[in-house]
Amino acid sequence: MAKTKKTYTWPHRHVLGLEDLTADDLRHVFATARGFEAVSTRSVKKVPALRGQVVVNLFFEPSTRTKSSFFLAASRLSADVLDFTASMSSEKKGETLVDTARNIEAMGVDVIVVRHGRSGAARQLAEHVGCAVVNAGDGQHEHPTQGLLDIYTIGQRLGLDTCDLTGKTVAIVGDIAHSRVARSNIHGLKKLGAHVICVGPPTLLPGGFEAMGCELSTSLDDVLERVDAINMLRVQFERLTSPAFPSAREYTHLFGLTTERLKRMKNNVLVMHPGPINRGLEIESAVADGPNSTILQQVTNGLAIRMAVLFLVHQAQSAEPAASVR
Ligand code: NCD
């Protein structure tokens, strides 16, 4: 079990980003997730923790694994789950988002899990509804449960019970500029003591990340030997307004994780990817499917992490009057 202080009480009614969470909060999520891990391996994959509660998946962007993961997580906690796939095109200046959410809330919903193309959308929603809000990815801002499951996987694979990442180096590679996964990972990793190197072409590597305490590098080859985990991001073509690099071939040549590059890394380096993978672009198939890969373990852990987050926001909601919790 990860250590959490005896007096600790989870204080957050919403989970909007890892920027808002402390190291103790992160460890508490991990300890809670660890408790839920076993549920998915039982023949009856359910616990009654959220019985009688209603969780709504409000997704304004396409998603397969995150949406299914939240759906299963809520189901395993015995909540009623409603999948509400909304359309971005019907949304004007945030009014429809809040209106949609208020309408959904009026049906007696306890938790809204929201994914939206606009950075800040989850926080905006949290300010306007009385129920709990969990951010499942807002624009280029944060994707907190992805950050949590990535860090949880690192701790698990490195055998670090307390998830103290002091002395560990994690590289995040690729389209840093457009990545909510990178932002959430950076906030969490830094709070737990890791050294983070952001690697990518200069066009996808904004200087602002230095202010978040990261080292920046435009050369993957320069950092390979130093890292304990490498998180390969998908190039977010849908968010690029103009080409950020000359060609896919050039990108793979400079930033692709190939078998050749893997050979130069630590033997037990963790190869991570949030998915969906562009096989052959940012990662070679043999590497994605090889022994260093944690990709499927990340997906499995995502379920326990999301169960923990849903459970904790519900706990905060039931324990405190609405005005005193964030
Ligand atoms: C990520 C996302 O949607 O931000 N994927 C995910 O949640 N599984 C990363 C990505 O789309 O590249």
py3Dmol code that shows the C-alpha trace and the ligand (Angstrom):
import py3Dmol

protein = """\
ATOM      1  CA  MET A   1       0.000   0.000   0.000  1.00  0.00           C
ATOM      2  CA  ALA A   2       1.227   3.503  -0.785  1.00  0.00           C
ATOM      3  CA  LYS A   3       1.695   5.673   2.288  1.00  0.00           C
ATOM      4  CA  THR A   4      -0.861   8.351   2.936  1.00  0.00           C
ATOM      5  CA  LYS A   5      -1.046  10.442   6.099  1.00  0.00           C
ATOM      6  CA  LYS A   6      -3.518   9.101   8.674  1.00  0.00           C
ATOM      7  CA  THR A   7      -5.243  12.486   8.910  1.00  0.00           C
ATOM      8  CA  TYR A   8      -5.561  12.834   5.159  1.00  0.00           C
ATOM      9  CA  THR A   9      -9.025  13.452   3.676  1.00  0.00           C
ATOM     10  CA  TRP A  10      -9.539  13.777  -0.069  1.00  0.00           C
ATOM     11  CA  PRO A  11     -10.689  17.396  -0.516  1.00  0.00           C
ATOM     12  CA  HIS A  12     -11.641  17.681  -4.190  1.00  0.00           C
ATOM     13  CA  ARG A  13     -15.186  17.424  -5.454  1.00  0.00           C
ATOM     14  CA  HIS A  14     -13.922  17.910  -9.002  1.00  0.00           C
ATOM     15  CA  VAL A  15     -10.846  16.526 -10.728  1.00  0.00           C
ATOM     16  CA  LEU A  16     -10.010  19.062 -13.414  1.00  0.00           C
ATOM     17  CA  GLY A  17      -6.236  18.779 -13.691  1.00  0.00           C
ATOM     18  CA  LEU A  18      -3.139  17.485 -11.945  1.00  0.00           C
ATOM     19  CA  GLU A  19      -2.019  21.094 -11.519  1.00  0.00           C
ATOM     20  CA  ASP A  20      -4.640  21.330  -8.729  1.00  0.00           C
ATOM     21  CA  LEU A  21      -3.506  18.197  -6.872  1.00  0.00           C
ATOM     22  CA  THR A  22      -0.745  17.832  -4.272  1.00  0.00           C
ATOM     23  CA  ALA A  23       1.729  14.945  -4.027  1.00  0.00           C
ATOM     24  CA  ASP A  24      -0.392  13.579  -1.151  1.00  0.00           C
ATOM     25  CA  ASP A  25      -3.506  13.750  -3.343  1.00  0.00           C
ATOM     26  CA  LEU A  26      -1.717  11.836  -6.102  1.00  0.00           C
ATOM     27  CA  ARG A  27      -0.551   9.155  -3.674  1.00  0.00           C
ATOM     28  CA  HIS A  28      -4.042   8.863  -2.255  1.00  0.00           C
ATOM     29  CA  VAL A  29      -5.479   8.257  -5.738  1.00  0.00           C
ATOM     30  CA  PHE A  30      -2.817   5.576  -6.312  1.00  0.00           C
ATOM     31  CA  ALA A  31      -3.524   3.865  -2.977  1.00  0.00           C
ATOM     32  CA  THR A  32      -7.258   3.911  -3.718  1.00  0.00           C
ATOM     33  CA  ALA A  33      -6.669   2.563  -7.248  1.00  0.00           C
ATOM     34  CA  ARG A  34      -4.540  -0.235  -5.840  1.00  0.00           C
ATOM     35  CA  GLY A  35      -7.476  -1.272  -3.694  1.00  0.00           C
ATOM     36  CA  PHE A  36      -9.727  -1.362  -6.761  1.00  0.00           C
ATOM     37  CA  GLU A  37      -7.315  -3.272  -9.006  1.00  0.00           C
ATOM     38  CA  ALA A  38      -8.470  -6.677  -7.813  1.00  0.00           C
ATOM     39  CA  VAL A  39     -12.108  -5.974  -8.694  1.00  0.00           C
ATOM     40  CA  SER A  40     -11.370  -6.327 -12.418  1.00  0.00           C
ATOM     41  CA  THR A  41      -9.868  -9.792 -11.941  1.00  0.00           C
ATOM     42  CA  ARG A  42     -12.840 -11.281 -10.049  1.00  0.00           C
ATOM     43  CA  SER A  43     -15.572 -13.324 -11.682  1.00  0.00           C
ATOM     44  CA  VAL A  44     -18.095 -10.750 -10.389  1.00  0.00           C
ATOM     45  CA  LYS A  45     -16.471  -7.481 -11.421  1.00  0.00           C
ATOM     46  CA  LYS A  46     -18.487  -5.134  -9.230  1.00  0.00           C
ATOM     47  CA  VAL A  47     -18.381  -3.388  -5.854  1.00  0.00           C
ATOM     48  CA  PRO A  48     -21.307  -1.396  -4.446  1.00  0.00           C
ATOM     49  CA  ALA A  49     -19.360   1.841  -3.750  1.00  0.00           C
ATOM     50  CA  LEU A  50     -21.440   4.040  -6.101  1.00  0.00           C
ATOM     51  CA  ARG A  51     -24.736   2.145  -5.954  1.00  0.00           C
ATOM     52  CA  GLY A  52     -27.633   4.535  -6.532  1.00  0.00           C
ATOM     53  CA  GLN A  53     -25.324   7.164  -8.102  1.00  0.00           C
ATOM     54  CA  VAL A  54     -25.560   8.365 -11.688  1.00  0.00           C
ATOM     55  CA  VAL A  55     -22.459   9.050 -13.783  1.00  0.00           C
ATOM     56  CA  VAL A  56     -22.772  10.718 -17.181  1.00  0.00           C
ATOM     57  CA  ASN A  57     -20.120  10.529 -19.881  1.00  0.00           C
ATOM     58  CA  LEU A  58     -20.455  13.852 -21.735  1.00  0.00           C
ATOM     59  CA  PHE A  59     -18.066  13.590 -24.676  1.00  0.00           C
ATOM     60  CA  PHE A  60     -17.818  16.346 -27.300  1.00  0.00           C
ATOM     61  CA  GLU A  61     -14.815  14.700 -29.013  1.00  0.00           C
ATOM     62  CA  PRO A  62     -14.423  11.213 -30.425  1.00  0.00           C
ATOM     63  CA  SER A  63     -12.939   8.772 -27.928  1.00  0.00           C
ATOM     64  CA  THR A  64     -12.779   5.025 -27.645  1.00  0.00           C
ATOM     65  CA  ARG A  65     -10.572   3.987 -24.779  1.00  0.00           C
ATOM     66  CA  THR A  66     -11.127   6.873 -22.363  1.00  0.00           C
ATOM     67  CA  LYS A  67     -14.887   6.736 -22.761  1.00  0.00           C
ATOM     68  CA  SER A  68     -15.073   2.947 -22.434  1.00  0.00           C
ATOM     69  CA  SER A  69     -12.698   3.063 -19.494  1.00  0.00           C
ATOM     70  CA  PHE A  70     -14.869   5.593 -17.613  1.00  0.00           C
ATOM     71  CA  PHE A  71     -17.970   3.599 -18.551  1.00  0.00           C
ATOM     72  CA  LEU A  72     -16.541   0.364 -17.163  1.00  0.00           C
ATOM     73  CA  ALA A  73     -15.068   2.089 -14.118  1.00  0.00           C
ATOM     74  CA  ALA A  74     -18.460   3.562 -13.177  1.00  0.00           C
ATOM     75  CA  SER A  75     -20.206   0.240 -13.884  1.00  0.00           C
ATOM     76  CA  ARG A  76     -17.760  -1.660 -11.675  1.00  0.00           C
ATOM     77  CA  LEU A  77     -18.614   0.729  -8.862  1.00  0.00           C
ATOM     78  CA  SER A  78     -22.312  -0.129  -9.457  1.00  0.00           C
ATOM     79  CA  ALA A  79     -23.280   3.382 -10.628  1.00  0.00           C
ATOM     80  CA  ASP A  80     -25.874   3.896 -13.353  1.00  0.00           C
ATOM     81  CA  VAL A  81     -23.998   5.192 -16.399  1.00  0.00           C
ATOM     82  CA  LEU A  82     -25.326   7.290 -19.226  1.00  0.00           C
ATOM     83  CA  ASP A  83     -23.298   7.867 -22.377  1.00  0.00           C
ATOM     84  CA  PHE A  84     -24.100  11.258 -23.853  1.00  0.00           C
ATOM     85  CA  THR A  85     -22.260  11.891 -27.107  1.00  0.00           C
ATOM     86  CA  ALA A  86     -22.617  15.568 -27.870  1.00  0.00           C
ATOM     87  CA  SER A  87     -21.701  17.477 -30.981  1.00  0.00           C
ATOM     88  CA  MET A  88     -19.173  20.289 -30.929  1.00  0.00           C
ATOM     89  CA  SER A  89     -20.839  21.953 -33.906  1.00  0.00           C
ATOM     90  CA  SER A  90     -23.999  22.670 -31.916  1.00  0.00           C
ATOM     91  CA  GLU A  91     -22.012  24.436 -29.226  1.00  0.00           C
ATOM     92  CA  LYS A  92     -21.731  28.202 -29.301  1.00  0.00           C
ATOM     93  CA  LYS A  93     -19.359  30.116 -27.015  1.00  0.00           C
ATOM     94  CA  GLY A  94     -19.810  27.750 -24.107  1.00  0.00           C
ATOM     95  CA  GLU A  95     -23.476  28.514 -23.566  1.00  0.00           C
ATOM     96  CA  THR A  96     -24.632  25.239 -24.979  1.00  0.00           C
ATOM     97  CA  LEU A  97     -22.056  23.291 -23.001  1.00  0.00           C
ATOM     98  CA  VAL A  98     -23.308  24.713 -19.726  1.00  0.00           C
ATOM     99  CA  ASP A  99     -26.931  24.406 -20.837  1.00  0.00           C
ATOM    100  CA  THR A 100     -26.428  20.802 -21.884  1.00  0.00           C
ATOM    101  CA  ALA A 101     -24.744  20.013 -18.597  1.00  0.00           C
ATOM    102  CA  ARG A 102     -27.470  21.739 -16.570  1.00  0.00           C
ATOM    103  CA  ASN A 103     -30.126  19.777 -18.419  1.00  0.00           C
ATOM    104  CA  ILE A 104     -28.302  16.561 -17.754  1.00  0.00           C
ATOM    105  CA  GLU A 105     -27.825  17.519 -14.116  1.00  0.00           C
ATOM    106  CA  ALA A 106     -31.557  18.200 -13.800  1.00  0.00           C
ATOM    107  CA  MET A 107     -32.083  14.469 -14.392  1.00  0.00           C
ATOM    108  CA  GLY A 108     -30.431  13.801 -11.029  1.00  0.00           C
ATOM    109  CA  VAL A 109     -26.837  13.191 -12.067  1.00  0.00           C
ATOM    110  CA  ASP A 110     -24.048  12.922  -9.470  1.00  0.00           C
ATOM    111  CA  VAL A 111     -20.892  12.995 -11.612  1.00  0.00           C
ATOM    112  CA  ILE A 112     -20.298  14.438 -15.089  1.00  0.00           C
ATOM    113  CA  VAL A 113     -17.245  13.100 -16.929  1.00  0.00           C
ATOM    114  CA  VAL A 114     -16.534  15.615 -19.674  1.00  0.00           C
ATOM    115  CA  ARG A 115     -14.314  15.651 -22.728  1.00  0.00           C
ATOM    116  CA  HIS A 116     -14.267  18.789 -24.814  1.00  0.00           C
ATOM    117  CA  GLY A 117     -12.129  20.350 -27.538  1.00  0.00           C
ATOM    118  CA  ARG A 118     -11.806  23.649 -25.710  1.00  0.00           C
ATOM    119  CA  SER A 119      -9.170  24.153 -22.992  1.00  0.00           C
ATOM    120  CA  GLY A 120     -10.910  25.224 -19.778  1.00  0.00           C
ATOM    121  CA  ALA A 121     -14.263  23.645 -20.677  1.00  0.00           C
ATOM    122  CA  ALA A 122     -14.220  21.255 -17.703  1.00  0.00           C
ATOM    123  CA  ARG A 123     -13.532  24.066 -15.232  1.00  0.00           C
ATOM    124  CA  GLN A 124     -16.248  26.197 -16.775  1.00  0.00           C
ATOM    125  CA  LEU A 125     -18.680  23.363 -16.333  1.00  0.00           C
ATOM    126  CA  ALA A 126     -17.590  22.784 -12.717  1.00  0.00           C
ATOM    127  CA  GLU A 127     -18.367  26.430 -11.988  1.00  0.00           C
ATOM    128  CA  HIS A 128     -21.907  26.095 -13.285  1.00  0.00           C
ATOM    129  CA  VAL A 129     -23.177  22.740 -12.032  1.00  0.00           C
ATOM    130  CA  GLY A 130     -23.769  21.394  -8.542  1.00  0.00           C
ATOM    131  CA  CYS A 131     -22.569  17.858  -9.237  1.00  0.00           C
ATOM    132  CA  ALA A 132     -18.980  16.594  -9.422  1.00  0.00           C
ATOM    133  CA  VAL A 133     -17.023  17.122 -12.650  1.00  0.00           C
ATOM    134  CA  VAL A 134     -14.181  14.919 -13.861  1.00  0.00           C
ATOM    135  CA  ASN A 135     -12.122  16.181 -16.782  1.00  0.00           C
ATOM    136  CA  ALA A 136     -11.590  13.484 -19.435  1.00  0.00           C
ATOM    137  CA  GLY A 137      -9.505  15.854 -21.609  1.00  0.00           C
ATOM    138  CA  ASP A 138     -10.082  19.543 -22.361  1.00  0.00           C
ATOM    139  CA  GLY A 139      -8.473  20.860 -25.526  1.00  0.00           C
ATOM    140  CA  GLN A 140      -4.720  21.206 -25.142  1.00  0.00           C
ATOM    141  CA  HIS A 141      -4.971  21.789 -21.410  1.00  0.00           C
ATOM    142  CA  GLU A 142      -5.146  18.646 -19.234  1.00  0.00           C
ATOM    143  CA  HIS A 143      -6.122  14.993 -19.248  1.00  0.00           C
ATOM    144  CA  PRO A 144      -5.749  14.246 -15.546  1.00  0.00           C
ATOM    145  CA  THR A 145      -6.795  10.583 -15.462  1.00  0.00           C
ATOM    146  CA  GLN A 146      -4.355   9.818 -18.295  1.00  0.00           C
ATOM    147  CA  GLY A 147      -1.571  11.549 -16.332  1.00  0.00           C
ATOM    148  CA  LEU A 148      -2.550   9.581 -13.206  1.00  0.00           C
ATOM    149  CA  LEU A 149      -2.610   6.228 -14.966  1.00  0.00           C
ATOM    150  CA  ASP A 150       0.712   6.918 -16.679  1.00  0.00           C
ATOM    151  CA  ILE A 151       2.422   7.810 -13.402  1.00  0.00           C
ATOM    152  CA  TYR A 152       0.745   4.917 -11.583  1.00  0.00           C
ATOM    153  CA  THR A 153       2.104   2.563 -14.257  1.00  0.00           C
ATOM    154  CA  ILE A 154       5.611   3.979 -13.854  1.00  0.00           C
ATOM    155  CA  GLY A 155       5.469   3.460 -10.082  1.00  0.00           C
ATOM    156  CA  GLN A 156       4.099  -0.060 -10.496  1.00  0.00           C
ATOM    157  CA  ARG A 157       6.670  -1.142 -13.094  1.00  0.00           C
ATOM    158  CA  LEU A 158       9.574   0.368 -11.193  1.00  0.00           C
ATOM    159  CA  GLY A 159       8.350  -1.244  -7.962  1.00  0.00           C
ATOM    160  CA  LEU A 160       8.023   2.100  -6.170  1.00  0.00           C
ATOM    161  CA  ASP A 161       5.380   1.626  -3.479  1.00  0.00           C
ATOM    162  CA  THR A 162       5.275   5.282  -2.505  1.00  0.00           C
ATOM    163  CA  CYS A 163       5.643   6.517  -6.085  1.00  0.00           C
ATOM    164  CA  ASP A 164       8.569   8.713  -5.034  1.00  0.00           C
ATOM    165  CA  LEU A 165      10.157   9.454  -8.404  1.00  0.00           C
ATOM    166  CA  THR A 166      13.174  11.338  -7.071  1.00  0.00           C
ATOM    167  CA  GLY A 167      16.179  10.454  -9.215  1.00  0.00           C
ATOM    168  CA  LYS A 168      14.024   9.113 -12.063  1.00  0.00           C
ATOM    169  CA  THR A 169      14.024  10.707 -15.490  1.00  0.00           C
ATOM    170  CA  VAL A 170      11.016  10.631 -17.789  1.00  0.00           C
ATOM    171  CA  ALA A 171      11.104  11.813 -21.400  1.00  0.00           C
ATOM    172  CA  ILE A 172       7.910  12.939 -23.086  1.00  0.00           C
ATOM    173  CA  VAL A 173       8.419  12.894 -26.822  1.00  0.00           C
ATOM    174  CA  GLY A 174       6.632  14.436 -29.760  1.00  0.00           C
ATOM    175  CA  ASP A 175       3.829  16.894 -30.101  1.00  0.00           C
ATOM    176  CA  ILE A 176       4.283  18.569 -26.727  1.00  0.00           C
ATOM    177  CA  ALA A 177       2.603  21.786 -27.868  1.00  0.00           C
ATOM    178  CA  HIS A 178      -0.817  20.245 -28.454  1.00  0.00           C
ATOM    179  CA  SER A 179      -0.736  17.580 -25.779  1.00  0.00           C
ATOM    180  CA  ARG A 180      -3.000  17.652 -22.747  1.00  0.00           C
ATOM    181  CA  VAL A 181      -1.422  14.298 -21.844  1.00  0.00           C
ATOM    182  CA  ALA A 182       2.008  15.961 -21.639  1.00  0.00           C
ATOM    183  CA  ARG A 183       0.722  18.768 -19.414  1.00  0.00           C
ATOM    184  CA  SER A 184      -0.969  16.434 -16.949  1.00  0.00           C
ATOM    185  CA  ASN A 185       2.049  14.135 -16.867  1.00  0.00           C
ATOM    186  CA  ILE A 186       4.421  17.027 -16.258  1.00  0.00           C
ATOM    187  CA  HIS A 187       2.400  18.430 -13.346  1.00  0.00           C
ATOM    188  CA  GLY A 188       2.149  15.015 -11.697  1.00  0.00           C
ATOM    189  CA  LEU A 189       5.684  13.828 -12.390  1.00  0.00           C
ATOM    190  CA  LYS A 190       7.252  17.052 -11.087  1.00  0.00           C
ATOM    191  CA  LYS A 191       5.192  16.884  -7.872  1.00  0.00           C
ATOM    192  CA  LEU A 192       6.502  13.373  -7.254  1.00  0.00           C
ATOM    193  CA  GLY A 193      10.119  14.393  -7.789  1.00  0.00           C
ATOM    194  CA  ALA A 194      10.875  13.181 -11.331  1.00  0.00           C
ATOM    195  CA  HIS A 195      13.102  14.966 -13.797  1.00  0.00           C
ATOM    196  CA  VAL A 196      11.126  15.533 -17.003  1.00  0.00           C
ATOM    197  CA  ILE A 197      12.622  16.079 -20.451  1.00  0.00           C
ATOM    198  CA  CYS A 198      10.296  17.292 -23.198  1.00  0.00           C
ATOM    199  CA  VAL A 199      11.613  16.241 -26.592  1.00  0.00           C
ATOM    200  CA  GLY A 200      10.320  17.284 -29.988  1.00  0.00           C
ATOM    201  CA  PRO A 201      10.808  19.407 -33.067  1.00  0.00           C
ATOM    202  CA  PRO A 202      11.184  23.116 -32.193  1.00  0.00           C
ATOM    203  CA  THR A 203       7.795  23.830 -33.775  1.00  0.00           C
ATOM    204  CA  LEU A 204       6.087  21.480 -31.295  1.00  0.00           C
ATOM    205  CA  LEU A 205       8.149  22.394 -28.235  1.00  0.00           C
ATOM    206  CA  PRO A 206       7.034  25.712 -26.724  1.00  0.00           C
ATOM    207  CA  GLY A 207       9.418  27.432 -24.316  1.00  0.00           C
ATOM    208  CA  GLY A 208       6.690  27.659 -21.646  1.00  0.00           C
ATOM    209  CA  PHE A 209       7.468  24.113 -20.576  1.00  0.00           C
ATOM    210  CA  GLU A 210      10.801  25.253 -19.140  1.00  0.00           C
ATOM    211  CA  ALA A 211       8.850  27.378 -16.683  1.00  0.00           C
ATOM    212  CA  MET A 212       7.078  24.164 -15.586  1.00  0.00           C
ATOM    213  CA  GLY A 213      10.509  22.871 -14.521  1.00  0.00           C
ATOM    214  CA  CYS A 214      11.201  20.696 -17.571  1.00  0.00           C
ATOM    215  CA  GLU A 215      14.369  20.266 -19.566  1.00  0.00           C
ATOM    216  CA  LEU A 216      13.741  20.803 -23.280  1.00  0.00           C
ATOM    217  CA  SER A 217      15.544  18.956 -26.062  1.00  0.00           C
ATOM    218  CA  THR A 218      15.152  18.918 -29.795  1.00  0.00           C
ATOM    219  CA  SER A 219      17.256  15.760 -30.090  1.00  0.00           C
ATOM    220  CA  LEU A 220      15.847  12.381 -29.060  1.00  0.00           C
ATOM    221  CA  ASP A 221      19.223  10.748 -29.665  1.00  0.00           C
ATOM    222  CA  ASP A 222      20.814  13.034 -27.060  1.00  0.00           C
ATOM    223  CA  VAL A 223      18.543  11.898 -24.213  1.00  0.00           C
ATOM    224  CA  LEU A 224      18.045   8.166 -24.878  1.00  0.00           C
ATOM    225  CA  GLU A 225      20.670   6.823 -22.448  1.00  0.00           C
ATOM    226  CA  ARG A 226      19.418   8.902 -19.522  1.00  0.00           C
ATOM    227  CA  VAL A 227      15.769   8.008 -19.258  1.00  0.00           C
ATOM    228  CA  ASP A 228      13.903   5.500 -17.059  1.00  0.00           C
ATOM    229  CA  ALA A 229      10.629   5.929 -18.937  1.00  0.00           C
ATOM    230  CA  ILE A 230       9.802   7.355 -22.343  1.00  0.00           C
ATOM    231  CA  ASN A 231       6.273   8.487 -23.152  1.00  0.00           C
ATOM    232  CA  MET A 232       5.738   8.665 -26.918  1.00  0.00           C
ATOM    233  CA  LEU A 233       2.951  11.063 -27.865  1.00  0.00           C
ATOM    234  CA  ARG A 234       0.790  10.866 -30.926  1.00  0.00           C
ATOM    235  CA  VAL A 235       1.255  13.701 -33.408  1.00  0.00           C
ATOM    236  CA  GLN A 236      -2.085  15.511 -33.097  1.00  0.00           C
ATOM    237  CA  PHE A 237      -2.597  16.154 -36.799  1.00  0.00           C
ATOM    238  CA  GLU A 238      -6.154  17.314 -36.117  1.00  0.00           C
ATOM    239  CA  ARG A 239      -4.798  20.209 -34.045  1.00  0.00           C
ATOM    240  CA  LEU A 240      -2.033  21.338 -36.417  1.00  0.00           C
ATOM    241  CA  THR A 241      -2.965  24.462 -38.330  1.00  0.00           C
ATOM    242  CA  SER A 242       0.116  24.226 -40.577  1.00  0.00           C
ATOM    243  CA  PRO A 243       2.715  21.465 -41.106  1.00  0.00           C
ATOM    244  CA  ALA A 244       5.051  21.318 -38.076  1.00  0.00           C
ATOM    245  CA  PHE A 245       7.731  19.181 -39.756  1.00  0.00           C
ATOM    246  CA  PRO A 246       8.802  18.504 -43.357  1.00  0.00           C
ATOM    247  CA  SER A 247       7.410  14.952 -43.702  1.00  0.00           C
ATOM    248  CA  ALA A 248       6.301  11.898 -41.737  1.00  0.00           C
ATOM    249  CA  ARG A 249       9.512  10.175 -42.832  1.00  0.00           C
ATOM    250  CA  GLU A 250      11.624  13.009 -41.440  1.00  0.00           C
ATOM    251  CA  TYR A 251       9.648  12.911 -38.168  1.00  0.00           C
ATOM    252  CA  THR A 252      10.228   9.167 -37.741  1.00  0.00           C
ATOM    253  CA  HIS A 253      13.897   9.601 -38.631  1.00  0.00           C
ATOM    254  CA  LEU A 254      14.397  12.187 -35.873  1.00  0.00           C
ATOM    255  CA  PHE A 255      11.758  11.339 -33.241  1.00  0.00           C
ATOM    256  CA  GLY A 256      10.480   7.815 -33.901  1.00  0.00           C
ATOM    257  CA  LEU A 257      11.164   5.181 -31.241  1.00  0.00           C
ATOM    258  CA  THR A 258      12.786   2.454 -33.312  1.00  0.00           C
ATOM    259  CA  THR A 259      14.389  -0.845 -32.316  1.00  0.00           C
ATOM    260  CA  GLU A 260      17.765   0.757 -33.003  1.00  0.00           C
ATOM    261  CA  ARG A 261      17.087   3.561 -30.557  1.00  0.00           C
ATOM    262  CA  LEU A 262      15.671   1.192 -27.946  1.00  0.00           C
ATOM    263  CA  LYS A 263      18.975  -0.740 -27.994  1.00  0.00           C
ATOM    264  CA  ARG A 264      20.764   2.390 -26.788  1.00  0.00           C
ATOM    265  CA  MET A 265      18.441   2.858 -23.814  1.00  0.00           C
ATOM    266  CA  LYS A 266      18.506   1.332 -20.317  1.00  0.00           C
ATOM    267  CA  ASN A 267      17.590  -2.377 -20.432  1.00  0.00           C
ATOM    268  CA  ASN A 268      14.472  -1.956 -18.339  1.00  0.00           C
ATOM    269  CA  VAL A 269      13.332   1.403 -19.780  1.00  0.00           C
ATOM    270  CA  LEU A 270       9.537   1.767 -19.830  1.00  0.00           C
ATOM    271  CA  VAL A 271       8.072   2.483 -23.246  1.00  0.00           C
ATOM    272  CA  MET A 272       4.751   4.275 -22.860  1.00  0.00           C
ATOM    273  CA  HIS A 273       2.072   5.648 -25.170  1.00  0.00           C
ATOM    274  CA  PRO A 274      -1.367   7.038 -24.283  1.00  0.00           C
ATOM    275  CA  GLY A 275      -2.874   5.730 -27.521  1.00  0.00           C
ATOM    276  CA  PRO A 276      -4.083   5.802 -30.158  1.00  0.00           C
ATOM    277  CA  ILE A 277      -0.752   4.789 -31.704  1.00  0.00           C
ATOM    278  CA  ASN A 278       0.386   5.813 -35.150  1.00  0.00           C
ATOM    279  CA  ARG A 279       2.408   2.651 -35.757  1.00  0.00           C
ATOM    280  CA  GLY A 280       5.478   3.359 -37.831  1.00  0.00           C
ATOM    281  CA  LEU A 281       5.316   7.124 -37.226  1.00  0.00           C
ATOM    282  CA  GLU A 282       6.177   7.888 -33.603  1.00  0.00           C
ATOM    283  CA  ILE A 283       6.792   4.262 -32.600  1.00  0.00           C
ATOM    284  CA  GLU A 284       7.876   1.123 -34.433  1.00  0.00           C
ATOM    285  CA  SER A 285       5.506  -1.831 -34.074  1.00  0.00           C
ATOM    286  CA  ALA A 286       8.183  -4.122 -32.637  1.00  0.00           C
ATOM    287  CA  VAL A 287       8.838  -1.569 -29.882  1.00  0.00           C
ATOM    288  CA  ALA A 288       5.153  -0.925 -29.163  1.00  0.00           C
ATOM    289  CA  ASP A 289       4.566  -4.667 -28.789  1.00  0.00           C
ATOM    290  CA  GLY A 290       7.911  -5.517 -27.175  1.00  0.00           C
ATOM    291  CA  PRO A 291       8.799  -6.397 -23.574  1.00  0.00           C
ATOM    292  CA  ASN A 292       9.581  -2.826 -22.527  1.00  0.00           C
ATOM    293  CA  SER A 293       6.161  -1.610 -23.593  1.00  0.00           C
ATOM    294  CA  THR A 294       3.658  -0.689 -20.874  1.00  0.00           C
ATOM    295  CA  ILE A 295       0.957   0.321 -23.343  1.00  0.00           C
ATOM    296  CA  LEU A 296      -1.642  -2.320 -22.470  1.00  0.00           C
ATOM    297  CA  GLN A 297      -0.793  -2.168 -18.781  1.00  0.00           C
ATOM    298  CA  GLN A 298      -1.585   1.568 -18.978  1.00  0.00           C
ATOM    299  CA  VAL A 299      -5.023   0.726 -20.357  1.00  0.00           C
ATOM    300  CA  THR A 300      -5.637  -1.842 -17.602  1.00  0.00           C
ATOM    301  CA  ASN A 301      -4.485   0.587 -14.928  1.00  0.00           C
ATOM    302  CA  GLY A 302      -6.732   3.267 -16.404  1.00  0.00           C
ATOM    303  CA  LEU A 303      -9.732   1.370 -15.137  1.00  0.00           C
ATOM    304  CA  ALA A 304      -8.515   1.211 -11.521  1.00  0.00           C
ATOM    305  CA  ILE A 305      -7.440   4.873 -11.643  1.00  0.00           C
ATOM    306  CA  ARG A 306     -10.832   5.991 -12.967  1.00  0.00           C
ATOM    307  CA  MET A 307     -12.646   3.894 -10.373  1.00  0.00           C
ATOM    308  CA  ALA A 308     -10.519   5.630  -7.726  1.00  0.00           C
ATOM    309  CA  VAL A 309     -11.233   9.106  -9.094  1.00  0.00           C
ATOM    310  CA  LEU A 310     -14.998   8.518  -9.356  1.00  0.00           C
ATOM    311  CA  PHE A 311     -15.030   7.039  -5.872  1.00  0.00           C
ATOM    312  CA  LEU A 312     -13.051   9.942  -4.373  1.00  0.00           C
ATOM    313  CA  VAL A 313     -15.106  12.738  -5.929  1.00  0.00           C
ATOM    314  CA  HIS A 314     -18.237  10.969  -4.733  1.00  0.00           C
ATOM    315  CA  GLN A 315     -16.754  10.713  -1.250  1.00  0.00           C
ATOM    316  CA  ALA A 316     -15.927  14.438  -1.204  1.00  0.00           C
ATOM    317  CA  GLN A 317     -19.405  15.256  -2.433  1.00  0.00           C
ATOM    318  CA  SER A 318     -21.112  13.204   0.267  1.00  0.00           C
ATOM    319  CA  ALA A 319     -18.813  14.350   3.072  1.00  0.00           C
ATOM    320  CA  GLU A 320     -18.992  18.126   2.716  1.00  0.00           C
ATOM    321  CA  PRO A 321     -21.540  20.821   2.042  1.00  0.00           C
ATOM    322  CA  ALA A 322     -21.224  21.886  -1.605  1.00  0.00           C
ATOM    323  CA  ALA A 323     -19.831  25.351  -0.873  1.00  0.00           C
ATOM    324  CA  SER A 324     -16.790  24.113   1.046  1.00  0.00           C
ATOM    325  CA  VAL A 325     -15.334  21.718  -1.496  1.00  0.00           C
ATOM    326  CA  ARG A 326     -13.593  22.467  -4.735  1.00  0.00           C
TER     327      ARG A 326
END
"""
ligand_1 = """\
12
NCD
C -5.135 11.131 -25.762
C -6.132 12.253 -25.853
O -7.246 12.083 -26.343
O -5.753 13.326 -25.429
N -5.654 9.842 -25.920
C -6.401 9.245 -24.975
O -6.995 9.832 -24.114
N -6.439 7.895 -25.031
C -3.973 11.336 -26.616
C -4.194 11.436 -28.088
O -5.299 11.572 -28.577
O -3.181 11.407 -28.790
"""
view = py3Dmol.view(width=600, height=400)
view.addModel(protein, "pdb")
view.setStyle({"model": 0}, {"cartoon": {"style": "trace"}})
view.addModel(ligand_1, "xyz")
view.setStyle({"model": 1}, {"stick": {}})
view.zoomTo()
view.show()
